[in-house]
């Protein structure tokens, strides 16, 4: 499979995977947010990469920055997603160095601009830009087709959220889905239609506007050394400028989508998987989520164990009680321990007599005998020593 073309268009996919994930606290101190475990056996970046594979997108660049070693180990040269190719396939872009613009990017628009020369050399017609920390399934071919049909400079995939719209880019669109207004993380959002961090850009328009904004600088001062960094995130200056130009369109997505960049959202996404009829099916034969992982033996459930409405991964050993929880590979729940409404990451150990409730237990952490979780209220994070 070569470069995907829709009506003779050449598409480059760029997955932005450099964020530090500070809102997840201790969980991202030693790992990149895109490789945060999810649903026991998966990682967050698996969703974007699996969507690319199923959508026939074979030129995929991953832009790294924070904790790149943990991300590189998981990417495995793109092998799990059929992206380990001699020509095309997965390309990893480390923090930019060795020329003008050297250093860490200070936002996703800034990150794109620092790789402008590579994008120009590849010469795509469309640049599809994805985030690496959202949970959803989407056929990007439909987005690209709509983008071309509307002759858009940017097509924003949007969805309606029930709450916390102010965490996202909030969109106003007319009856023809032309974007008429865009507000980035507003204090008082005017609606609940938000961007999903999936954007299809016309390459010429994207690079032209980035050039303009870099030249202007944040305060309109041309020639300043910090003008590139002033580009910041898409929502700060890039998307508002493209909306002003009048050729920004919305693609409405009504499937399951969740930003899991906060502890409550990460916890709730796991609870969603435990619903009687989950909105997101991980076992869909027509659109499986693929991942890289070490082979494990089947989970072992002992005679005194009690498991109710939970996901238990390979390699787990359960002797205690597990209710409405998700256990990653290698977790041990000893006899007499109780785990409720919690997420236990790889190799966590819950010792006999301990009680964990509404908690996220980090990889390798040990909850000692007799310890008790906080229970109701905020989500508790239990990190390894």
N, C-alpha and C positions, 0 to 999 in steps of 0.2 A: 504494500500500500504506500503510495507516495504522498506528496503534499495534497491536502484536501482542496478541491476546487468546487465552488458553487457558482454555476453560470460563469465559468472561466475566471473566477476570482481566486487569488492565492492568499491563504490565511496563515498567519503566524499566531500561535497561542502563547501568551506569557502568563505564568502563574507567579504571583507575588508572594513570596514565602519568607520575608525577612523580618517581620514584626517580632518584637520582644514579648508580646503577650503579657504585659505587666498586670492586666486586670485579673489574670489567673493566679497571681501571687506566687507562692512557693512552688506551684506545679510547673512553672516555666523558668525557674532559676537555672536549671541544668539541661533544659531541652528546648528546642525550637517549638513554638506553638503549633506549626503545621504537623508535627509528629506527636502531638498529644494523643494518647490512646483514646479510642472511642469504641463503645459497644464490645469491650473486651478484646477482640482480636484485630480491630482496624485502627487506623490513624486518620487524623483529620484531612490530610492532603490526599488520601486515597479517593475521596469523593470527586475532587476536581480531576484527578488523573484518570479515574475510571470513566467519568463522563467524557473526557477527551477521547479515550480509546473507543468507546461505544459510538461516539459521534464521528469517527473516522478522521480525527485530527492527529496528524502524525509529526508535525513540527511543533514541539512543545519546549519552551524555555522556562526554567525555574530560576527566579531571582532570589538569591540568598543574602543573608546578612547576619542575623543573630544566631549563635550556636549552630553554625553550618555543619559541624561534624556529625551531630545527631541526625540531621536531615539527610546528609549524604549517605550515611549507612543505610537508612531506610529506602532511599531512592533506588539503590541497587542497579544503577545505570539504566533505569527504566524497564527492566526485564519483566516485572509482574504485569505491566500494562502494555506489553508488546512495543515498547519504545526504544529497545536496545538495537539500533540499526546502524549500518555503515554510513548511509546517507539519510540525513534528517534525524528523526527520533528525538530523544531527550537531550537537551543541552543545559548544563548547570552554569549559571552566571554568578560568580562570587562577587563580593564587594569590589567596586570598580577601583582600579589602581593603574598607575603608570602613565597618566596623561592628564590633560586638563579635566577637572571634575573629579579628581581622585578623592577617595574617602567614602565614609558611610553616607547613604542616602538619608534624608530627613523627611521622608514621606514617599507615598507610592508614585506620585507624579514626578518627583525628583528622581526616584529610582529609574523610571522609564527614560527620562532625559539623559541620565548618565550613560545609558546604553544606546543612545540615539544613532551613533555611527554603525553599530551592529545591525540595528533595525533597517537602516538605509541600505546597507550592503545586502541584506536578505531580500529587500524590495518586495514586501507583501502588499497586496491591495487592502487587506483588512488585518488589523491587530485585535485579537480577542484577548482581553485582559481579565484574569480571574483571581480571586482571593483563595488562599489555601486553608481557610479555617471556618468554612461553612458546610453544613450538612444538608444535602439535597441531591436529587437526580434531575438532569436536564439534558435534552438533546440540543447541543449547540448549533447543529445544522439549521434548525428552525429559526434561531436567532439571526444567523448569518443571512439566511434567505430573506427574512423580513428587513434586515438592514439594507440589503441591496435593492429590494423592492421599493423602499422609501427613499432611496438615494440619500441616506442619512450620513451626517458627519460623526454622530455617535448614536448608538442604540443602547439604552439602559434597560436591563432586565429588572423589572420591578415586581413587588408583591405587597399585599396588605398585611400589616401586623396588628395584633390585638392590643399591644401596649408597648411603651418605651420607644415610640417612633422617633423621639429626639436623639436616640443613639445612632441614627442612620442619616443618610441623605434623603430628604423628604421631597417628593416630586409632585408637581401639579401638571396635569395633561389635559388637552382638549378632547373633543369627541373623536378626533382622528388619531389620538395618541401622540400628538406632537407635544413635546415638553415645553410648557410655557413658563415654568418657574422651578427653581431648584434651591433648596436651603440645606446647608450642611450642618447636621447635628444642632438644630435650632432649639432654643430654650422653650419656645411655645410653638410646636409643630402645627401646621394648618390642616393636616390630614394624617392618614395612616398608610399612604402609599409610599413605599421606600425602595431604594435601590438594593439589589442583592449582591452588589460588588461583582457583577458580571457585565462587562462593557464590550461592545464591538465598535471599534473606531475605524473610520476611514484614515488610512495611514498618512496621506498627504495633509489632511486637516489636522490630525493629531500632532505631527511634527511641526507644522506651521504655527499652531497656537502655542505649543511649548516653547518654540523659539521666541515668539512675541513676548510671552510672559517672562521668560528668562531675561530678555533684553530690558524689559520694563523694571524688573525688580518688584518687590512687594510694595514699596513706597514710590514707585515710578522713577527711581533714580538709576539711570542707565550706567553701565560700565562698572558697577560695584562687584567686588570679588565674591560676595555672598548671594548674588542674584540667582544662581542655580538652586541653592538650598531654599530660596524663597518660594519655589514651586510647591513644596510641601505635598499634601494629599490631593487626590483628584478633586475632592469637594471644595477645597479652599479657593482655587482660582481656575483650574482647567475646565471643569464641568460648567461652572457659571458662564465662562466665556463662550463655550460651545453652545449653550442655551441661548445666549444673546445673539449668536449668529443665525439662529432660526432653523437649524436642521438637526435638532436633537429629538429623538423619538423614544417612546417607551415600548417595551415588549412585556406584556403582562404574563406573569407566571403564577398559576394557582395551585401548584403542587406543594408538598412539604418543603419548607426551607427554614433553617434556624441558624442564626449567628451564635456560636458557642464561645464567644470571647470573654464571657464573665462566668464566675462560679455558679450563680443561680441558673444561667442559661445552659451551661454545660451539664449541670445536674438534671435540669428539667428535660433536656434532650434524651437523656438516658431513661427517665421515667416515661417519656413518650413511647419508647421502644417496648415498654412493658404493658401498654394498653391492650385491651382484649383484641382490638383490630388496629394495629399500629399504622399510622399514616405513611410511615417510611418502612418499606419492606427490604431487608438486607438479603433475603433469600430469593429475590426475583430472578428466575432463570434467564429472562430476557434482558436484564440489565444488572448483572451482579457487581457488587463492589469488590474490587480486587486489591490485594495487599501483599506486602513482603513480610514473611515471618518464619520463625524457627519451628520446625515440626515438633509437636508435643504428643505424648500419649493421651488417651481419653481421660476425662475427669474421673476421679474415684469418689463415689458417694457411699459413705459408711452406713451401717445399719441404724445407728442412732441419729443420723442426720435428718433434718427437716428442711426441705426447700420448697418455697412457695412463690410462684410467679417471678422467677429470676432467670438471668442468663449466666450460665456457668461455662467457662472456657476450658479447652483442653489443658491438661496438666494440673488442674485444681485438685485439692484434697479437702473434702468437706465432712466433718464429724458433728458440727454444731448446727445452729439454726440460721437460715438465710431467707429473708423475706423481701420481696420487691427490690432486689439489688442486682448489680452487674459485677461479675467477677472476671477479671482478666486472667490470662494464662499463669499458672504456677501459684495461685493464691491458696493459702492454707487457713481453714477455719476449724479450730480445735473443738473438741467436745466440750459442751457447756458454754461456748461463745455464742453471742447473738449478733446478727448483722441485719439491720432493717433500713430500707430506703437509702441505700448507700452505693458508692462506686469504689471498688477495690482494684487498684492497678497491679501490674505484674509483680509477682513474688511477695505481695503483702502477706503478713501473718497476723491472724487474730487469735491470741492465746486463750486458753480455757478461762472461762469466767468473765472475759471482757465483753462489753456491750458497745456496739457501734451503731449510731442512728443518725440519719441525714448527714452523712459525712462522705468525703472523698479521701481515701487512704492512698497515699502516693506509693510509687514503685519501691519495693524493698522495705517499706515501713513495717514496724512490729508494734502492735497494740498490746500492751502487757496485761497479764492476768489481773483481773479485778478492775481494770480501767473502764470508764464509762464515758460514752459520747455525750454531747450537749443535748441532743434530742431536738425538740421543737425550736423553731426560729431560724437563724442563719445557718448556712451550710458550713460545716466544720471541715477544715483541711488538716489531715494528719500526715505530716511529712516524715521522711526517714531521718534518722539521727545524723 
